[in-house]
Amino acid sequence: MAKKTGKKVPIYVDTVIIKKSTPETETSESHLWDIAQDRFCRKILDDQIIASDILRYYADAELGKYVDLDNLKSEKTNFFGATLGNPFKEFRVDIPYTTPLLDDTNGYMVLIVFEHKSDLGDFVFIQIYAYMHLINYDKWQRAGYPQSIKSSFRPYIPIGVIVYCGDEKEESKIVSYQDMYKNAIPEFLRDFVSQSKLIRVNLNKFPYDNLPGRPETQAFVETMKRMHDGTLQDNLCSMLAHFNETTIGPRINDIIYSICTYASSKLTIGADEFEKIIRVSITGKKGNDMAENLKKSIADEILNQAMLIAEPKIKEEGRIEGIVEGEAKGKAEAILNILQKRFGRVRKGVVERVRAKRDPSVLDTLMLQTLDCTSINEFADLL
């Protein structure tokens, strides 16, 4: 039986959702689990070295002839609510960078907006187009709305880059705003409709044995590709061992943590198994220290994702049946979500016994134990 514990599992509210919520997406489990992928991509692409490699080797080689790819500056002020008002408070750009034009004497800067997409829709341009122009509008507003190009104000030169994993045969390519209309715009009107373009980077077009860029960039791309084609779990140990042999300095720890934490939200591997993988892949004191720290990070990530899924149910059940009852039901669902994510279909008897629990503190203990169990049978024995 699960024992009571003084440790209370918090109800997390994820503050990094970059898409505006709709009633349809608020309770979508697949949408919520994909937040982990968005967060992983955002963290990795916020590394200027990796971002530079993606632009230089995976996007368009011509960029390097005109844009200074060695001096990207991450723009942290990418929320619009403070200056543009309430309608824009929930919008946040994935990863915006600014960098100079090469051989420019007029003071213009290039704005490069990275956006990761799990599912590349036909109308993604609307989102990226809005982001780029909102950033320019925000800059213009901060400058006091200058009206003349003779002023010192210089709007950014915007470039949008979408990073995704698609069909291997689908080339990375430049797409135009007008592509959304499927040639429906009459020839006369085309000059009056935006002809802005985006760079689409399909990571799957690059073969495993010939990934360009620095080792950390290769690790990011291989992780994304293997997660997409379902081979990450079988190759994670050898990937980490190979990556650990590279000479990229102290940044390696953060990148390994990011890869493993992301993988934990997608693969059927528990925190204990990840600890073993790290100890096998990275030997010595470094591996032991990393394994201990990583186990906690992975546990936090799994709990975060599970509670994010359960949050709407907790609120709804609490409204109907009371706070304690609602919290218990929500946490029971979070436990079942974790079990399903780790072990697949959860048999009826386990579902019923979990949902029968009414004490939130007991459910807190069970939730933590879901991270250490190696099988659904082992978890069932705790009930």
C-alpha positions in Angstrom: 0.0 0.0 0.0 1.2 3.6 -0.7 2.2 5.4 2.5 1.4 9.0 3.2 4.1 11.5 2.8 4.7 15.1 3.7 6.0 15.9 0.3 3.3 17.6 -1.7 3.4 17.4 -5.5 2.7 20.8 -6.9 0.2 21.6 -9.5 2.4 23.1 -12.2 1.3 25.9 -14.5 3.5 25.8 -17.6 4.5 29.4 -18.5 6.2 28.6 -21.8 3.3 27.7 -24.0 3.9 29.9 -27.1 0.7 29.2 -28.9 -2.5 30.9 -27.9 -4.9 28.4 -26.2 -8.2 27.4 -27.6 -10.9 25.3 -26.1 -9.9 22.5 -28.4 -6.2 22.5 -27.4 -6.5 23.2 -23.7 -7.4 19.5 -22.9 -5.5 17.9 -25.8 -3.0 15.4 -24.4 -1.0 15.2 -27.6 -0.8 19.0 -27.7 0.4 19.1 -24.1 3.0 16.4 -24.5 4.3 18.3 -27.5 5.1 21.2 -25.2 8.1 19.2 -24.2 9.4 19.2 -27.8 8.8 22.9 -28.1 10.7 23.6 -24.9 13.6 21.3 -26.0 13.9 23.0 -29.3 13.6 26.5 -27.8 16.3 25.7 -25.2 18.7 24.2 -27.8 18.2 26.8 -30.5 18.7 29.5 -27.9 22.3 28.4 -28.0 23.9 30.9 -30.5 26.5 28.3 -31.7 23.8 25.8 -32.6 21.5 28.4 -34.1 24.4 29.6 -36.3 25.1 26.1 -37.5 21.5 25.5 -38.4 21.5 28.7 -40.5 24.8 28.0 -42.1 24.5 24.3 -42.8 20.8 23.4 -42.7 19.0 26.5 -43.9 20.4 28.3 -46.9 24.1 28.7 -47.6 23.5 32.0 -49.3 22.6 33.6 -45.9 26.2 33.6 -44.9 27.1 35.8 -47.8 25.0 38.7 -46.5 24.3 38.1 -42.8 26.8 37.9 -40.0 26.1 34.4 -38.6 29.0 34.5 -36.1 27.5 37.3 -34.0 23.9 36.3 -33.4 22.4 38.1 -30.4 19.5 36.4 -28.6 16.6 38.9 -28.1 15.1 38.1 -24.7 12.4 40.8 -24.9 10.1 38.8 -27.0 6.8 39.3 -25.1 4.5 41.9 -26.6 1.9 42.4 -23.9 3.8 45.1 -22.0 4.0 47.5 -24.9 1.3 46.4 -27.3 -1.5 45.8 -24.8 -3.6 43.0 -23.5 -4.6 41.3 -26.9 -0.9 40.3 -27.4 0.0 39.3 -23.9 -0.1 35.5 -24.6 2.1 35.6 -27.7 5.7 34.8 -27.5 8.2 34.2 -30.3 10.2 30.9 -30.1 13.8 32.2 -30.6 14.4 35.6 -32.1 18.0 36.7 -33.0 19.4 39.9 -34.3 22.6 40.3 -36.2 24.3 42.8 -38.5 24.3 42.7 -42.3 27.8 42.1 -43.6 29.4 45.2 -45.1 26.5 47.5 -44.1 27.2 51.1 -43.2 23.5 52.2 -42.7 22.9 50.6 -39.3 20.4 48.0 -40.3 20.0 44.8 -38.4 18.6 41.5 -39.5 15.9 39.9 -37.3 16.0 36.0 -37.6 13.0 34.3 -36.0 13.3 30.6 -35.4 10.1 28.6 -35.0 9.9 24.9 -34.4 6.9 23.0 -35.7 5.9 19.5 -34.8 3.2 19.7 -37.5 3.9 21.9 -40.5 0.5 23.4 -41.5 -0.3 25.2 -44.7 -0.9 28.5 -42.9 2.1 28.6 -40.6 3.2 31.7 -42.5 0.5 33.8 -40.8 1.9 33.0 -37.4 5.6 33.8 -38.3 4.6 36.8 -40.4 2.7 38.2 -37.4 5.6 37.6 -35.0 8.2 39.3 -37.3 6.0 42.4 -37.8 5.0 42.6 -34.2 8.6 42.8 -33.2 9.2 45.6 -35.7 6.1 47.4 -34.5 7.2 47.0 -30.9 10.6 48.5 -31.9 8.9 51.3 -33.8 6.6 52.1 -30.8 9.6 52.2 -28.4 11.3 54.6 -30.7 8.3 57.0 -30.5 6.7 56.3 -33.9 9.3 58.1 -36.1 7.7 58.9 -39.5 10.7 59.5 -41.8 13.4 57.2 -43.1 15.7 60.1 -42.5 15.4 59.6 -38.8 17.8 57.3 -36.8 15.1 54.6 -36.6 16.1 51.4 -38.5 13.4 48.7 -38.7 14.7 45.1 -38.6 15.1 43.2 -41.8 13.0 40.1 -41.0 13.8 36.5 -41.9 11.7 33.6 -40.7 13.1 30.1 -40.3 10.9 27.0 -39.6 12.6 23.9 -38.2 10.8 20.6 -38.4 11.1 16.9 -39.3 9.2 16.0 -42.4 9.3 13.5 -45.2 12.9 12.6 -46.1 12.2 13.3 -49.7 10.8 16.7 -49.0 13.5 19.3 -49.6 14.2 22.2 -47.3 13.0 25.2 -49.3 12.0 28.8 -49.3 8.2 29.3 -49.3 6.3 32.5 -50.1 3.4 34.2 -48.3 1.6 34.0 -51.6 1.9 30.2 -51.7 -1.0 30.1 -49.2 -3.4 31.2 -51.9 -2.6 28.4 -54.4 -2.3 30.7 -57.4 -5.8 32.3 -56.6 -4.4 35.8 -56.7 -4.9 37.5 -60.1 -1.7 38.5 -61.8 -2.6 42.2 -61.5 -3.1 41.9 -57.7 0.1 40.0 -56.9 2.2 43.1 -56.7 -0.1 44.4 -53.9 0.0 41.3 -51.8 3.0 40.5 -49.6 5.7 38.5 -51.3 7.7 37.8 -48.1 9.3 34.4 -47.8 10.2 31.9 -45.1 13.0 29.4 -45.0 11.8 25.8 -44.2 14.5 23.5 -42.7 13.5 19.8 -42.9 16.0 18.0 -40.6 15.0 14.6 -42.0 16.6 15.4 -45.4 20.1 15.1 -43.8 21.3 11.5 -43.4 22.6 10.3 -40.0 26.1 9.5 -41.3 26.6 13.0 -42.7 25.1 15.5 -40.3 26.9 18.9 -40.8 27.9 21.3 -38.1 29.5 21.1 -34.7 29.1 18.1 -32.4 26.4 19.8 -30.3 24.4 20.7 -33.4 24.7 17.1 -34.7 23.4 15.9 -31.3 20.4 18.1 -31.5 19.6 17.1 -35.1 20.1 13.4 -34.4 17.8 13.6 -31.3 15.0 15.3 -33.3 15.4 12.8 -36.2 15.5 9.7 -34.0 12.5 10.9 -32.0 10.6 11.4 -35.2 11.5 7.9 -36.7 11.2 6.0 -33.4 14.8 5.0 -33.1 15.9 7.2 -30.2 15.3 4.8 -27.4 17.5 2.1 -29.0 20.3 4.6 -29.8 20.3 6.9 -26.8 23.1 5.2 -24.9 25.5 5.1 -27.9 24.5 8.7 -28.8 25.4 10.0 -25.3 28.6 8.1 -25.1 29.7 9.5 -28.5 28.7 13.0 -27.6 30.5 12.8 -24.3 33.8 12.1 -26.1 33.6 15.5 -27.9 35.5 18.5 -26.8 32.9 21.3 -26.4 33.6 22.3 -22.9 31.2 22.6 -19.9 28.2 23.2 -22.2 28.0 19.5 -22.8 26.3 18.9 -19.5 23.5 21.3 -20.2 23.0 19.8 -23.7 22.9 16.2 -22.4 20.5 17.2 -19.6 18.2 18.8 -22.3 18.3 15.7 -24.5 17.5 13.3 -21.7 14.8 15.4 -20.2 13.1 15.8 -23.5 13.5 12.1 -24.2 11.9 11.2 -20.9 8.7 12.9 -21.9 8.4 10.8 -25.0 9.9 7.4 -24.4 8.8 4.5 -22.2 11.9 4.8 -19.9 11.7 5.6 -16.2 13.9 7.9 -14.3 15.8 4.9 -12.9 16.5 3.6 -16.4 17.8 7.0 -17.5 20.1 7.0 -14.5 21.5 3.7 -15.6 21.9 4.9 -19.2 23.9 7.9 -18.0 26.2 5.7 -15.8 26.9 3.4 -18.7 27.3 6.1 -21.3 29.4 8.5 -19.1 31.8 6.7 -16.8 33.5 7.9 -13.6 32.5 10.6 -11.1 31.2 12.8 -13.9 28.7 10.2 -14.9 27.6 9.5 -11.4 27.1 13.1 -10.6 25.2 13.7 -13.8 23.0 10.6 -13.2 21.9 11.8 -9.8 21.1 15.3 -11.1 19.4 14.0 -14.2 17.1 11.7 -12.3 15.6 14.6 -10.4 15.3 16.7 -13.6 13.5 13.9 -15.4 11.2 13.3 -12.5 10.3 16.9 -12.4 9.7 17.0 -16.2 7.4 13.9 -16.1 5.4 15.4 -13.2 5.2 18.7 -14.9 3.8 17.2 -18.1 1.3 15.0 -16.2 0.0 17.8 -14.0 -0.3 20.0 -17.0 -2.6 17.4 -18.6 -4.5 17.0 -15.3 -4.9 20.7 -14.6 -8.2 21.3 -16.5 -9.7 18.2 -14.8 -8.6 19.3 -11.4 -10.2 22.7 -11.9 -13.4 21.3 -13.3 -13.8 18.6 -10.7 -13.0 21.1 -8.0 -15.7 23.4 -9.2 -18.3 20.6 -9.2 -17.3 18.5 -6.2 -15.0 20.7 -4.0 -11.3 21.4 -3.9 -10.0 18.3 -2.2 -12.2 15.9 -4.2 -11.2 17.7 -7.4 -7.5 17.6 -6.6 -7.7 13.9 -5.8 -9.5 13.1 -9.1 -7.1 15.3 -11.1 -4.0 13.6 -9.5 -5.4 10.2 -10.2 -5.7 11.1 -13.9 -2.2 12.4 -13.8 -0.9 9.1 -12.5 -2.8 7.2 -15.2 -1.4 9.6 -17.8 2.2 8.8 -16.6 1.5 5.1 -16.6 0.0 5.2 -20.1 2.9 7.2 -21.4 5.5 4.9 -19.9 3.9 1.4 -20.3 1.1 1.8 -22.9 -2.4 0.7 -22.2 -3.3 0.4 -18.5 -5.5 -2.5 -17.6 -8.9 -1.8 -16.1 -8.2 -3.1 -12.6 -5.3 -0.7 -12.1 -7.4 2.2 -13.5 -10.2 1.5 -11.0 -7.9 1.2 -8.0 -6.1 4.4 -8.8 -9.3 6.3 -9.3 -10.6 4.9 -6.0 -8.0 6.8 -4.1 -9.4 9.9 -2.4 -6.5 11.2 -0.3 -4.3 13.7 -2.3 -1.2 13.0 -0.2 -1.5 9.2 -0.9 -1.8 10.1 -4.6 1.3 12.3 -4.3 3.3 9.3 -3.1 1.9 7.1 -5.9 2.7 9.7 -8.5 6.3 9.8 -7.4 6.4 6.0 -7.4 5.3 5.9 -11.0 8.6 7.3 -11.9 10.6 4.5 -10.3 8.6 1.5 -11.3 10.0 -0.6 -14.2 6.7 -2.2 -15.1 2.9 -1.8 -14.7 2.9 -4.9 -12.5 5.4 -3.4 -10.2 3.2 -0.3 -9.8 0.1 -2.5 -9.3 1.8 -4.2 -6.4 2.0 -0.8 -4.6 -1.8 -0.2 -4.7 
